[in-house]
C-alpha cells in the first residue's frame, strides 16, 4: 500500500467525462479492513465445530479540484 500511495502521489491522473485534460487528485484515502473470525462451538467439554474465516475489504476514495472547493 505504501508503494501504491507513492505512485498515486507522483503519477496518478484521472480522466473525467466532459473535461479535456486529465486531473490530479488532491486527496487520496485508502481503507483496508482485515477480519479474522474464529468460531468454536462446544458443549460439556465436547467440541462440535471450529471454523476460521478471513476476509479483506478495501475502499479507495480520490478527490479532485482543490481543498478550498472541497
N, C-alpha and C positions, 0 to 999 in steps of 0.2 A: 504494500500500500504506500510505503514511503517513495518507492520508485515511481509509482503512478502519480502521486501528488507532485513530485518534482517535474515529471514530464508535462503534467497539466499546467503548471505554472509557467513553463517556458514555451510550450508548443501548441497547446490546445486552442483551436479556433472553431467556432460554431457557425453553421450556416443557417440563417433564419430566413424563412419564406418572406418574399417581397422586400428584402434588403440586399443590395448589390454586393456588398463586401462582407466577408466573414467577420464575426465579432469575437472578442476575447472576454471570457468571464472575469468579473472582479471578485467573485466569491465561489468557492467550491467546498462542498461538505460531503464527507464520506461517513456513513454509519454502518457498522458491522456488528451484528449480534450473533454470538456463538453459543448455542444451547446444548448442554449435555445433560440429558434427563435419564435418571435411573429409577426403576420401579421394582420393588421387591414385595412379594405377597407371601405371607406365611401365617400359619395358624397352629398354635400349640407346639411350636418348635419344628414344624414340618414346612419346608419350602415348597410353595405351589408354583410360583413362577418368578422369574427375574429377567427384566428386559432393560436394554440400554438403547437410547435414541439420541442421535446427534444431528442437529440442523444448523445451518448458517444462512443468515439473511443479510443482504446488503442493499443499501439505499444510497443513491448519489443525487445531489442537488447542485445545480450550477445557476448562477445569476449573472445576467449581462446588463449593461447600462453603466450606472455609476452608483456609488454609495449614497449620493445626495438624492437620487430619484428612487432608490430602494428597489 
